[in-house]
């Protein structure tokens, strides 16, 4: 007969097994009960002897515990993770779509022929709509939770792709890009934040939970609470670091090569490089180094990755700029030199600057400000992308590709210096420790390290 306990069994079940035996069979319920009874009897007999161990304690010392999970629970977890993965992949598609769309629309025989100015609007209007979605994503995240935000973002994404697919004129194309960008803005903050609102209750922060979900408070009171929350040193300092990182990251060309990848490679190579093949190779490189970045984050931390990535991006950009400016005539070596520089630029940029956006938001911002702080940060990020994508054709025409990569290199150098000065070492540190650090007086991490070294020397003396 099925009991209530059978109905309420969790998807994941764990069993204690003796891995020293050959069969690795979990202990049955009656065996567990008899074992515990025996342990109780032994404990009662040895109350007067503090040095004597019980049989149960000896078993704990000698027999390691192995945990297993059933296939149903693992499958459920994979389904949830896969759903978020597919949605975030859908977020990236509108960003890279302009890279392959614009060269085809520039052709004379195109059914929707455009010029450079209209092309810049098609590429950048996506990032013009994303800040609007980012602004409302913060309050939405606090009000309805991460899961509902992710579901809601799929609606404008679907509308945008339908408009783009059936576009017969320029206005429908722009409207479709706008809707897609709006959906990306809503999804951006929700997909990057690692903690959900339910985590507040598990950490016994009911006051924060009630403050974020109260709908009866007046607009002025909520505005005052939001302002007080943002100007708090524990929130304002990481918010400054995050936003400076995002702006300089945009001007270092991280997404320019996504928006204008084919055109950019064509202008650099001057016909010596297959532009579509090079664009495909850069996409594969990004994929590989994104995976590599996931493993490096566990080993060396965000700070080291950011500094190494920024330094490599700056050097490869400046070397490529020097080659483009110094090249006077074409050579068979051009495609190898250009290809090597582009490989270094894309790989080193991807391994840190491209992948750290969500990581630094979830690491540096405290729980109470993740919604509003993440929304403000993504607004600044997408607005910076709009500016860089819109002015790129004008800057390229004014200073040439050599000048463009000089701008990329200088921006990456400034970014690296800023991160070295201010970005804390978050590896093996809890979120509370990071928040306590920002509640201190200084925003400079190097100053903190210097003070720690001085205190260590004084204690040794």
PAPAPA-732086 format. One record per residue (C-alpha): x, y, z. Coordinates in nm, 3 decimals, always signed. Last residue first. Layout:
<nodes>
+---------+---------+---------+
|      xx |      yy |      zz |
+---------+---------+---------+
|       X |       Y |       Z |
...
+---------+---------+---------+
</nodes>
This chain:
<nodes>
+---------+---------+---------+
|      xx |      yy |      zz |
+---------+---------+---------+
|  +5.848 |  +4.262 |  +1.394 |
|  +5.625 |  +3.990 |  +1.252 |
|  +5.313 |  +4.186 |  +1.351 |
|  +5.450 |  +4.503 |  +1.192 |
|  +5.532 |  +4.320 |  +0.867 |
|  +5.181 |  +4.172 |  +0.852 |
|  +5.022 |  +4.510 |  +0.920 |
|  +5.227 |  +4.664 |  +0.638 |
|  +5.131 |  +4.384 |  +0.399 |
|  +4.761 |  +4.427 |  +0.481 |
|  +4.784 |  +4.803 |  +0.429 |
|  +4.943 |  +4.749 |  +0.086 |
|  +4.674 |  +4.497 |  -0.011 |
|  +4.402 |  +4.743 |  +0.088 |
|  +4.568 |  +5.020 |  -0.113 |
|  +4.586 |  +4.789 |  -0.417 |
|  +4.211 |  +4.725 |  -0.382 |
|  +4.129 |  +5.093 |  -0.418 |
|  +3.770 |  +5.179 |  -0.316 |
|  +3.877 |  +5.293 |  +0.029 |
|  +3.675 |  +5.348 |  +0.347 |
|  +3.517 |  +5.011 |  +0.416 |
|  +3.165 |  +4.901 |  +0.326 |
|  +3.310 |  +4.769 |  +0.001 |
|  +3.513 |  +4.511 |  +0.195 |
|  +3.211 |  +4.404 |  +0.401 |
|  +3.018 |  +4.337 |  +0.079 |
|  +3.298 |  +4.115 |  -0.052 |
|  +3.309 |  +3.925 |  +0.277 |
|  +2.931 |  +3.879 |  +0.268 |
|  +2.944 |  +3.745 |  -0.087 |
|  +3.192 |  +3.481 |  +0.027 |
|  +3.557 |  +3.486 |  -0.072 |
|  +3.745 |  +3.198 |  -0.233 |
|  +3.820 |  +3.414 |  -0.539 |
|  +3.680 |  +3.765 |  -0.511 |
|  +4.010 |  +3.954 |  -0.553 |
|  +3.887 |  +4.310 |  -0.559 |
|  +3.872 |  +4.529 |  -0.874 |
|  +3.994 |  +4.881 |  -0.793 |
|  +4.353 |  +4.947 |  -0.900 |
|  +4.412 |  +4.652 |  -1.134 |
|  +4.065 |  +4.699 |  -1.284 |
|  +4.136 |  +5.065 |  -1.360 |
|  +4.472 |  +4.988 |  -1.519 |
|  +4.320 |  +4.715 |  -1.734 |
|  +4.034 |  +4.941 |  -1.846 |
|  +4.271 |  +5.223 |  -1.938 |
|  +4.479 |  +4.978 |  -2.145 |
|  +4.167 |  +4.833 |  -2.310 |
|  +4.048 |  +5.180 |  -2.407 |
|  +4.392 |  +5.259 |  -2.554 |
|  +4.390 |  +4.937 |  -2.757 |
|  +4.039 |  +4.979 |  -2.898 |
|  +4.107 |  +5.342 |  -2.987 |
|  +4.428 |  +5.233 |  -3.162 |
|  +4.219 |  +4.967 |  -3.335 |
|  +3.992 |  +5.233 |  -3.482 |
|  +4.288 |  +5.448 |  -3.586 |
|  +4.433 |  +5.165 |  -3.792 |
|  +4.092 |  +5.094 |  -3.941 |
|  +4.064 |  +5.446 |  -4.078 |
|  +4.056 |  +5.772 |  -3.882 |
|  +3.752 |  +5.957 |  -4.022 |
|  +3.573 |  +5.684 |  -4.218 |
|  +3.618 |  +5.435 |  -3.936 |
|  +3.495 |  +5.691 |  -3.684 |
|  +3.181 |  +5.758 |  -3.887 |
|  +3.109 |  +5.386 |  -3.942 |
|  +3.163 |  +5.317 |  -3.568 |
|  +2.940 |  +5.601 |  -3.446 |
|  +2.618 |  +5.401 |  -3.419 |
|  +2.770 |  +5.077 |  -3.286 |
|  +2.978 |  +5.259 |  -3.024 |
|  +2.688 |  +5.472 |  -2.900 |
|  +2.439 |  +5.183 |  -2.895 |
|  +2.687 |  +4.956 |  -2.715 |
|  +2.740 |  +5.223 |  -2.451 |
|  +2.361 |  +5.244 |  -2.403 |
|  +2.353 |  +4.866 |  -2.365 |
|  +2.615 |  +4.865 |  -2.090 |
|  +2.474 |  +5.167 |  -1.907 |
|  +2.127 |  +5.011 |  -1.901 |
|  +2.279 |  +4.677 |  -1.799 |
|  +2.444 |  +4.846 |  -1.503 |
|  +2.129 |  +5.031 |  -1.398 |
|  +1.923 |  +4.711 |  -1.413 |
|  +2.185 |  +4.515 |  -1.219 |
|  +2.187 |  +4.778 |  -0.947 |
|  +1.808 |  +4.792 |  -0.923 |
|  +1.767 |  +4.415 |  -0.901 |
|  +2.092 |  +4.313 |  -0.730 |
|  +2.066 |  +4.583 |  -0.465 |
|  +1.959 |  +4.384 |  -0.155 |
|  +2.173 |  +4.088 |  -0.255 |
|  +2.499 |  +4.283 |  -0.261 |
|  +2.660 |  +4.376 |  -0.596 |
|  +3.017 |  +4.258 |  -0.648 |
|  +2.984 |  +3.890 |  -0.737 |
|  +2.660 |  +3.880 |  -0.939 |
|  +2.747 |  +4.191 |  -1.140 |
|  +3.111 |  +4.080 |  -1.179 |
|  +3.006 |  +3.745 |  -1.325 |
|  +2.743 |  +3.884 |  -1.559 |
|  +2.992 |  +4.101 |  -1.743 |
|  +3.294 |  +3.871 |  -1.710 |
|  +3.252 |  +3.684 |  -2.040 |
|  +3.347 |  +3.942 |  -2.303 |
|  +3.621 |  +4.119 |  -2.107 |
|  +3.782 |  +3.795 |  -1.989 |
|  +3.831 |  +3.499 |  -2.222 |
|  +3.664 |  +3.679 |  -2.510 |
|  +3.911 |  +3.965 |  -2.539 |
|  +4.209 |  +3.731 |  -2.529 |
|  +4.057 |  +3.507 |  -2.796 |
|  +3.930 |  +3.784 |  -3.025 |
|  +4.249 |  +3.993 |  -3.015 |
|  +4.486 |  +3.697 |  -3.039 |
|  +4.299 |  +3.550 |  -3.336 |
|  +4.273 |  +3.892 |  -3.501 |
|  +4.649 |  +3.940 |  -3.467 |
|  +4.721 |  +3.594 |  -3.608 |
|  +4.480 |  +3.639 |  -3.900 |
|  +4.624 |  +3.978 |  -3.985 |
|  +4.978 |  +3.837 |  -3.984 |
|  +4.879 |  +3.529 |  -4.183 |
|  +4.662 |  +3.721 |  -4.430 |
|  +4.935 |  +3.977 |  -4.489 |
|  +5.213 |  +3.726 |  -4.556 |
|  +5.124 |  +3.700 |  -4.925 |
|  +5.205 |  +4.068 |  -4.953 |
|  +5.011 |  +4.385 |  -5.031 |
|  +5.183 |  +4.721 |  -5.034 |
|  +5.236 |  +5.004 |  -4.786 |
|  +5.158 |  +4.835 |  -4.454 |
|  +5.267 |  +5.061 |  -4.168 |
|  +4.918 |  +5.177 |  -4.066 |
|  +4.764 |  +4.829 |  -4.080 |
|  +5.062 |  +4.672 |  -3.900 |
|  +5.063 |  +4.935 |  -3.625 |
|  +4.688 |  +4.892 |  -3.572 |
|  +4.726 |  +4.514 |  -3.545 |
|  +5.005 |  +4.555 |  -3.289 |
|  +4.795 |  +4.808 |  -3.095 |
|  +4.492 |  +4.581 |  -3.087 |
|  +4.699 |  +4.274 |  -2.986 |
|  +4.862 |  +4.467 |  -2.701 |
|  +4.539 |  +4.616 |  -2.565 |
|  +4.342 |  +4.290 |  -2.583 |
|  +4.624 |  +4.099 |  -2.412 |
|  +4.642 |  +4.351 |  -2.128 |
|  +4.265 |  +4.354 |  -2.083 |
|  +4.243 |  +3.974 |  -2.082 |
|  +4.528 |  +3.935 |  -1.833 |
|  +4.382 |  +4.200 |  -1.599 |
|  +4.026 |  +4.066 |  -1.622 |
|  +4.137 |  +3.704 |  -1.574 |
|  +4.341 |  +3.794 |  -1.266 |
|  +4.049 |  +3.979 |  -1.108 |
|  +3.787 |  +3.717 |  -1.195 |
|  +3.945 |  +3.420 |  -1.019 |
|  +4.245 |  +3.192 |  -1.081 |
|  +4.119 |  +2.832 |  -1.077 |
|  +3.740 |  +2.837 |  -1.080 |
|  +3.725 |  +3.131 |  -1.320 |
|  +3.972 |  +2.949 |  -1.543 |
|  +3.725 |  +2.666 |  -1.603 |
|  +3.445 |  +2.895 |  -1.722 |
|  +3.693 |  +3.100 |  -1.927 |
|  +3.787 |  +2.793 |  -2.129 |
|  +3.425 |  +2.749 |  -2.234 |
|  +3.408 |  +3.112 |  -2.347 |
|  +3.741 |  +3.056 |  -2.520 |
|  +3.599 |  +2.781 |  -2.738 |
|  +3.282 |  +2.970 |  -2.831 |
|  +3.466 |  +3.292 |  -2.907 |
|  +3.711 |  +3.107 |  -3.129 |
|  +3.424 |  +2.945 |  -3.318 |
|  +3.270 |  +3.289 |  -3.380 |
|  +3.607 |  +3.426 |  -3.494 |
|  +3.640 |  +3.134 |  -3.739 |
|  +3.299 |  +3.206 |  -3.889 |
|  +3.385 |  +3.573 |  -3.939 |
|  +3.716 |  +3.472 |  -4.100 |
|  +3.534 |  +3.237 |  -4.337 |
|  +3.294 |  +3.514 |  -4.430 |
|  +3.573 |  +3.768 |  -4.486 |
|  +3.807 |  +3.545 |  -4.688 |
|  +4.131 |  +3.735 |  -4.624 |
|  +4.360 |  +3.908 |  -4.877 |
|  +4.074 |  +4.124 |  -5.009 |
|  +4.171 |  +4.441 |  -4.824 |
|  +4.231 |  +4.240 |  -4.505 |
|  +4.145 |  +4.514 |  -4.257 |
|  +3.841 |  +4.649 |  -4.442 |
|  +3.706 |  +4.299 |  -4.509 |
|  +3.757 |  +4.193 |  -4.147 |
|  +3.561 |  +4.496 |  -4.026 |
|  +3.282 |  +4.446 |  -4.279 |
|  +3.235 |  +4.081 |  -4.176 |
|  +3.245 |  +4.147 |  -3.801 |
|  +3.035 |  +4.463 |  -3.791 |
|  +2.803 |  +4.388 |  -3.498 |
|  +3.019 |  +4.114 |  -3.342 |
|  +3.353 |  +4.286 |  -3.402 |
|  +3.198 |  +4.599 |  -3.256 |
|  +3.093 |  +4.395 |  -2.952 |
|  +3.430 |  +4.371 |  -2.777 |
|  +3.568 |  +4.682 |  -2.946 |
|  +3.759 |  +4.832 |  -2.652 |
|  +3.495 |  +5.104 |  -2.640 |
|  +3.232 |  +4.857 |  -2.512 |
|  +3.468 |  +4.723 |  -2.244 |
|  +3.543 |  +5.079 |  -2.136 |
|  +3.173 |  +5.140 |  -2.073 |
|  +3.114 |  +4.805 |  -1.900 |
|  +3.419 |  +4.831 |  -1.671 |
|  +3.329 |  +5.186 |  -1.570 |
|  +2.978 |  +5.064 |  -1.493 |
|  +3.092 |  +4.770 |  -1.280 |
|  +3.346 |  +4.968 |  -1.077 |
|  +3.098 |  +5.248 |  -1.009 |
|  +2.828 |  +5.001 |  -0.904 |
|  +3.078 |  +4.822 |  -0.679 |
|  +3.138 |  +5.150 |  -0.494 |
|  +2.776 |  +5.265 |  -0.484 |
|  +2.635 |  +4.948 |  -0.329 |
|  +2.841 |  +4.899 |  -0.012 |
|  +2.893 |  +5.275 |  +0.004 |
|  +2.515 |  +5.336 |  +0.029 |
|  +2.417 |  +5.579 |  -0.247 |
|  +2.215 |  +5.311 |  -0.430 |
|  +2.005 |  +5.195 |  -0.133 |
|  +1.926 |  +5.548 |  -0.019 |
|  +1.809 |  +5.634 |  -0.370 |
|  +1.594 |  +5.321 |  -0.390 |
|  +1.438 |  +5.388 |  -0.050 |
|  +1.360 |  +5.747 |  -0.148 |
|  +1.202 |  +5.632 |  -0.473 |
|  +0.997 |  +5.375 |  -0.282 |
|  +0.876 |  +5.643 |  -0.043 |
|  +0.793 |  +5.882 |  -0.325 |
|  +0.603 |  +5.616 |  -0.517 |
|  +0.390 |  +5.534 |  -0.216 |
|  +0.416 |  +5.204 |  -0.037 |
|  +0.121 |  +4.969 |  -0.084 |
|  +0.301 |  +4.742 |  -0.327 |
|  +0.542 |  +4.589 |  -0.081 |
|  +0.758 |  +4.330 |  -0.258 |
|  +1.108 |  +4.474 |  -0.219 |
|  +1.062 |  +4.596 |  +0.139 |
|  +0.898 |  +4.269 |  +0.242 |
|  +1.189 |  +4.068 |  +0.112 |
|  +1.448 |  +4.295 |  +0.270 |
|  +1.273 |  +4.261 |  +0.607 |
|  +1.241 |  +3.885 |  +0.564 |
|  +1.616 |  +3.844 |  +0.540 |
|  +1.628 |  +3.503 |  +0.704 |
|  +1.897 |  +3.374 |  +0.464 |
|  +1.656 |  +3.121 |  +0.317 |
|  +1.403 |  +3.402 |  +0.286 |
|  +1.638 |  +3.619 |  +0.081 |
|  +1.736 |  +3.323 |  -0.135 |
|  +1.378 |  +3.305 |  -0.258 |
|  +1.441 |  +3.631 |  -0.444 |
|  +1.687 |  +3.460 |  -0.673 |
|  +2.067 |  +3.441 |  -0.670 |
|  +2.293 |  +3.389 |  -0.971 |
|  +2.212 |  +3.714 |  -1.150 |
|  +2.320 |  +3.704 |  -1.517 |
|  +2.004 |  +3.566 |  -1.680 |
|  +1.772 |  +3.804 |  -1.497 |
|  +1.983 |  +4.112 |  -1.578 |
|  +2.004 |  +4.044 |  -1.951 |
|  +1.655 |  +3.904 |  -2.010 |
|  +1.473 |  +4.237 |  -2.000 |
|  +1.736 |  +4.410 |  -2.215 |
|  +1.742 |  +4.125 |  -2.466 |
|  +1.365 |  +4.154 |  -2.504 |
|  +1.393 |  +4.525 |  -2.581 |
|  +1.665 |  +4.452 |  -2.835 |
|  +1.442 |  +4.205 |  -3.016 |
|  +1.157 |  +4.458 |  -3.021 |
|  +1.385 |  +4.726 |  -3.168 |
|  +1.533 |  +4.492 |  -3.429 |
|  +1.181 |  +4.408 |  -3.545 |
|  +1.087 |  +4.775 |  -3.562 |
|  +1.400 |  +4.851 |  -3.766 |
|  +1.320 |  +4.575 |  -4.015 |
|  +0.955 |  +4.680 |  -4.031 |
|  +1.066 |  +5.035 |  -4.106 |
|  +1.311 |  +4.932 |  -4.378 |
|  +1.059 |  +4.755 |  -4.596 |
|  +0.936 |  +4.406 |  -4.675 |
|  +0.998 |  +4.265 |  -4.329 |
|  +0.841 |  +3.919 |  -4.280 |
|  +1.141 |  +3.760 |  -4.104 |
|  +1.236 |  +4.079 |  -3.920 |
|  +0.883 |  +4.126 |  -3.787 |
|  +0.866 |  +3.762 |  -3.676 |
|  +1.207 |  +3.789 |  -3.511 |
|  +1.101 |  +4.095 |  -3.312 |
|  +0.772 |  +3.944 |  -3.197 |
|  +0.952 |  +3.633 |  -3.073 |
|  +1.207 |  +3.839 |  -2.878 |
|  +0.933 |  +4.065 |  -2.744 |
|  +0.757 |  +3.761 |  -2.588 |
|  +1.067 |  +3.566 |  -2.476 |
|  +1.156 |  +3.835 |  -2.222 |
|  +0.846 |  +3.751 |  -2.017 |
|  +0.962 |  +3.396 |  -1.952 |
|  +1.302 |  +3.515 |  -1.829 |
|  +1.138 |  +3.774 |  -1.607 |
|  +0.900 |  +3.512 |  -1.466 |
|  +1.193 |  +3.288 |  -1.369 |
|  +1.393 |  +3.569 |  -1.212 |
|  +1.131 |  +3.692 |  -0.973 |
|  +0.802 |  +3.880 |  -1.000 |
|  +0.859 |  +4.205 |  -0.807 |
|  +1.234 |  +4.232 |  -0.750 |
|  +1.312 |  +4.112 |  -1.101 |
|  +1.047 |  +4.339 |  -1.248 |
|  +1.197 |  +4.639 |  -1.066 |
|  +1.540 |  +4.560 |  -1.219 |
|  +1.412 |  +4.455 |  -1.562 |
|  +1.235 |  +4.788 |  -1.617 |
|  +1.556 |  +4.979 |  -1.681 |
|  +1.719 |  +4.691 |  -1.870 |
|  +1.433 |  +4.676 |  -2.120 |
|  +1.475 |  +5.044 |  -2.197 |
|  +1.852 |  +4.998 |  -2.216 |
|  +1.801 |  +4.722 |  -2.478 |
|  +1.602 |  +4.942 |  -2.716 |
|  +1.897 |  +5.158 |  -2.825 |
|  +2.120 |  +4.851 |  -2.838 |
|  +1.900 |  +4.694 |  -3.106 |
|  +1.881 |  +5.031 |  -3.278 |
|  +2.260 |  +5.008 |  -3.327 |
|  +2.303 |  +4.760 |  -3.612 |
|  +2.001 |  +4.866 |  -3.816 |
|  +2.084 |  +5.231 |  -3.749 |
|  +2.444 |  +5.184 |  -3.865 |
|  +2.316 |  +5.022 |  -4.182 |
|  +2.090 |  +5.320 |  -4.248 |
|  +2.397 |  +5.546 |  -4.240 |
|  +2.611 |  +5.311 |  -4.451 |
|  +2.355 |  +5.284 |  -4.732 |
|  +2.065 |  +5.042 |  -4.778 |
|  +1.922 |  +4.809 |  -5.045 |
|  +1.624 |  +4.598 |  -4.942 |
|  +1.581 |  +4.353 |  -5.231 |
|  +1.961 |  +4.347 |  -5.265 |
|  +2.096 |  +4.379 |  -5.620 |
|  +2.330 |  +4.665 |  -5.528 |
|  +2.480 |  +4.488 |  -5.227 |
|  +2.476 |  +4.678 |  -4.897 |
|  +2.188 |  +4.463 |  -4.769 |
|  +2.402 |  +4.149 |  -4.797 |
|  +2.694 |  +4.304 |  -4.607 |
|  +2.446 |  +4.424 |  -4.337 |
|  +2.286 |  +4.089 |  -4.254 |
|  +2.594 |  +3.886 |  -4.156 |
|  +2.714 |  +4.113 |  -3.874 |
|  +2.363 |  +4.243 |  -3.807 |
|  +2.260 |  +3.902 |  -3.671 |
|  +2.528 |  +3.896 |  -3.401 |
|  +2.329 |  +4.086 |  -3.139 |
|  +1.992 |  +3.941 |  -3.240 |
|  +2.134 |  +3.588 |  -3.189 |
|  +2.282 |  +3.646 |  -2.844 |
|  +1.948 |  +3.664 |  -2.665 |
|  +1.832 |  +3.343 |  -2.830 |
|  +2.139 |  +3.171 |  -2.688 |
|  +2.034 |  +3.307 |  -2.347 |
|  +1.694 |  +3.146 |  -2.396 |
|  +1.841 |  +2.813 |  -2.500 |
|  +2.068 |  +2.809 |  -2.195 |
|  +1.784 |  +2.897 |  -1.958 |
|  +1.581 |  +2.604 |  -2.090 |
|  +1.886 |  +2.376 |  -2.079 |
|  +1.946 |  +2.450 |  -1.711 |
|  +1.587 |  +2.358 |  -1.626 |
|  +1.591 |  +2.044 |  -1.841 |
|  +1.928 |  +1.936 |  -1.702 |
|  +1.797 |  +1.968 |  -1.347 |
|  +1.494 |  +1.756 |  -1.428 |
|  +1.712 |  +1.491 |  -1.595 |
|  +1.936 |  +1.473 |  -1.289 |
|  +1.634 |  +1.422 |  -1.065 |
|  +1.487 |  +1.149 |  -1.286 |
|  +1.818 |  +0.971 |  -1.320 |
|  +1.851 |  +0.910 |  -0.947 |
|  +2.121 |  +1.062 |  -0.734 |
|  +2.411 |  +0.899 |  -0.550 |
|  +2.609 |  +1.000 |  -0.247 |
|  +2.912 |  +0.812 |  -0.114 |
|  +3.006 |  +0.827 |  +0.250 |
|  +3.351 |  +0.722 |  +0.366 |
|  +3.381 |  +0.426 |  +0.607 |
|  +3.654 |  +0.446 |  +0.871 |
|  +3.571 |  +0.759 |  +1.066 |
|  +3.193 |  +0.732 |  +1.035 |
|  +3.212 |  +0.364 |  +1.124 |
|  +3.413 |  +0.446 |  +1.435 |
|  +3.152 |  +0.704 |  +1.531 |
|  +2.872 |  +0.450 |  +1.492 |
|  +3.059 |  +0.193 |  +1.699 |
|  +3.089 |  +0.444 |  +1.978 |
|  +3.421 |  +0.590 |  +2.083 |
|  +3.575 |  +0.555 |  +2.429 |
|  +3.772 |  +0.855 |  +2.559 |
|  +3.483 |  +1.005 |  +2.752 |
|  +3.421 |  +0.690 |  +2.963 |
|  +3.130 |  +0.729 |  +3.202 |
|  +2.870 |  +0.747 |  +2.922 |
|  +2.999 |  +0.427 |  +2.763 |
|  +2.709 |  +0.187 |  +2.821 |
|  +2.449 |  +0.441 |  +2.705 |
|  +2.643 |  +0.509 |  +2.384 |
|  +2.663 |  +0.138 |  +2.308 |
|  +2.290 |  +0.101 |  +2.347 |
|  +2.224 |  +0.402 |  +2.123 |
|  +2.460 |  +0.268 |  +1.855 |
|  +2.280 |  -0.065 |  +1.855 |
|  +1.952 |  +0.116 |  +1.806 |
|  +2.102 |  +0.320 |  +1.518 |
|  +2.220 |  +0.005 |  +1.346 |
|  +1.884 |  -0.160 |  +1.390 |
|  +1.711 |  +0.139 |  +1.234 |
|  +1.953 |  +0.165 |  +0.942 |
|  +1.921 |  -0.206 |  +0.874 |
|  +1.542 |  -0.177 |  +0.877 |
|  +1.561 |  +0.109 |  +0.623 |
|  +1.796 |  -0.072 |  +0.390 |
|  +2.158 |  +0.030 |  +0.362 |
|  +2.268 |  +0.116 |  +0.011 |
|  +2.448 |  -0.156 |  -0.189 |
|  +2.807 |  -0.088 |  -0.296 |
|  +2.847 |  -0.458 |  -0.393 |
|  +3.221 |  -0.489 |  -0.332 |
|  +3.230 |  -0.353 |  +0.020 |
|  +3.461 |  -0.067 |  +0.110 |
|  +3.218 |  +0.179 |  -0.048 |
|  +2.973 |  +0.122 |  +0.236 |
|  +2.667 |  +0.312 |  +0.125 |
|  +2.463 |  +0.603 |  +0.260 |
|  +2.177 |  +0.685 |  +0.029 |
|  +2.069 |  +1.012 |  -0.132 |
|  +1.746 |  +1.087 |  -0.316 |
|  +1.691 |  +1.360 |  -0.575 |
|  +1.341 |  +1.391 |  -0.719 |
|  +1.202 |  +1.415 |  -0.369 |
|  +0.970 |  +1.153 |  -0.214 |
|  +0.632 |  +1.304 |  -0.130 |
|  +0.413 |  +1.026 |  -0.259 |
|  +0.614 |  +0.756 |  -0.087 |
|  +0.589 |  +0.940 |  +0.246 |
|  +0.213 |  +0.952 |  +0.211 |
|  +0.194 |  +0.573 |  +0.195 |
|  +0.135 |  +0.343 |  -0.098 |
|  +0.000 |  +0.000 |  +0.000 |
+---------+---------+---------+
</nodes>
